[in-house]
Amino acid sequence: MPVFDGTNCAQHTSRFAVLIVCMLVASPTVYGQAGDTVVLGALYNLTGGMSAIDGPAFNGSKLAIKQINEKGGVLGGRKLQLMDVDTRTDTKVAASAAKELLAKGVVAGIGYGDTNFVLAVGRAFQDKGVPFVTPGATDPELPMRLGDRVFMAAFGDDDQARAVAEFAVKRLNLKRLSTWTDDSTDYTRLLSVFFRRSYEAAGGTVTSTDFFKQRQADYSALVKNLKDFAPDGQAVFVSGNPIDAPRAIDALRKSGFRRPIFGGDGFDMDLISSVSKPEFANDVYFSTHAYRGETRPEVLEFIDAYKKEYGKEPENAFAALGYDAVNLIAEAIARAASTDSTKLAEALLATRDFKGVTGTISYVRPNRVPVKPVSIIGIRNGAYSVVWTWQEGK
């Protein structure tokens, strides 16, 4: 199975040629042990714009593999292997890599924190009947769009949007705000739509809407529109990816905007050190997966193991989601007592009360999106804290 990292192919002529040469000569990175093994395919963007999300998720996945094997593996002693590919934040590379992994006979796939990339690979897994679990993609319509072999380990964007909206209106009494939306990805567009609906349903008014592109350097037009068309707005909701978050925050704070800034789980990164001045991160709030600031045994044990393995604390909740995705599949393999694709998919669908680091997972909805808590993180004086936890029906 090739690893599409381009390391030994940089001198070749065109990008297409680079891809073909790398596919022919590169070797897989496999985590686990040789012999009677069970192989999972892992597709992550370890380089490029999505690496801040996928890198930690990949580390979490590797840690789960190591721990499972240390405890005896699966199915009476078979070791788990993780065959991984860095798809470099390129959907074309992702689509090719998925087919190569499936040709190698992986029993299940995991990967990505972004809807576009799951769309790029999910159809191939569905067509082969092989289960695929995405740790971090949050489009609640994603599994239904692709088919019954695709599962989400994270909450849906509808849930996180509702959590942020209700926090803004009901907890902070902010009833007038503007939205800035990265118009480059399905995730950011959909999250913004869900947020506006939830915010207005909670009693708020969206005073203006504006759009930008991923990696946009100049936000001056958006700042001007904010001052011209929404001078009485109490906050701004930015629907962006990790590469967008510090840039948007900097643009707002440098313009003199000192009111709250909200975001989704794309803001779950080291914002404090990424913005121009640490104080710019004050009064920034974002939704993320129940993990930070929690004292559940699953959380504390994961943090301790991650620190021992990598010499640092988990960078964000996506590390825990990657960890949960592997353990979710391993637990389903144990209940299925098989790696048969159909039996494994049925066991995943029957998952109830799986105690993950990011919350309890049960597939009780027809769309294979788990009902999970959403944490709202606030930043004040250089520190993160859980300021509210939202869960449907509570």
C-alpha positions, 0 to 999 in steps of 0.5 A: 500500500503506497504512502502518498507523502511525496518525500522521494518524488519532489523532483519529478515534473508534474503533480500528476506525475508525482502522484503516479510515481509515488503510488508505484514506489512508496511503501506503507506505514503499518502500526502493529505486528506481523503475523495473524493480524487484523488490518484497519485502514487509516486515512488522515491529512498529516500535512496541509491545511487539515493537519491540525485536526488529523495529526492529533486524531492519527496519534490517538488512533495509534495509541489505541492500537498499541493499547489494544495489542498490549492487552492481547489484541482481538478475537483471541489474540490476533493483533491489530494493525493500522495501515495509514496514508497521509492524503496531504489535504488533497481529495484526489489523493484521498480517493486514490488512497481509499481504493488502494487500502481496500485492495489490500483487504482492510477490514474497516477504515477510519479517518478525517475530521472534515466532511469533504474528505469523507465524501472523497473516500466513503463511497469506495468503502460503501461500494466494497461493503467495508465499514468506515468510521470517521472520527471528526467529520460532523455533517449529520447527513453524511452517513445517509448520503454515503450508505449504511457502512459509514458511521460517525464517532462525533456529534453532528453539526446540528447539535454543536450549532444548537449548543453554541446558539443556546449558550450565546442567547440563554447563558450570555444573553447575546441576542444580536450577532453577525456571522462570518462563513468560510465558503470553501468547505461543506463543513463550514457552510453547513455549520453556519446554516445550522447555527443561524437556524438555531440562533434565531429559534433561541430568540436571537437575531442575525444582524449581518452575514458575510463570507470568506475563503479558506486561507484568506489573508485580508479580512478588511472588507468583512470588518468594514461590512460589520461596522457599516451594517451591524454596528449594534451587533453583540458578537460574531460567529465564525464558521471556519477551519483551524487555519481560518480561526486565528486569522479571523480573530486577529482581524476582528481584534485588530479592528477594535472589536472586543465583543465575544467571538464564537466558533465550532469545533474547527476552533479547537486548536491552540488559539492562544499562541496562534493569534497575534497577541494572547489577549486577542483570544479572550472572550472566544468561545467554541463548541467541541467534543466532551473532553477538555476539563472533564474528570471521567476515568476514561478522560484522565487515563487517555490524557496520561497515556497520550502524554507518556506516548508523545511527551505532550498533552493531547492537542485537541479533542480530535486526538481523543476522537481518533482514539475512540474510533479505533476502540469503537471498531475493536469493541464491535469486532469483539461483539461480532466475533468476526471481521466479516464486513456485514457482521462488523457493520451490524455490530457497529450499528448495535453499539449502545453505551460505548464509553468513549473518551469523548462521551458515551456513544450509542447509535439510536438515530437512523443516520448513524450519528451518535447522541453525545454531549457538546462542550462549550470552551471559553478562553479568559486570561490565557486559560481554557475552561469548560463553561457549559455542557449541552446535551439533547433533552437535558 
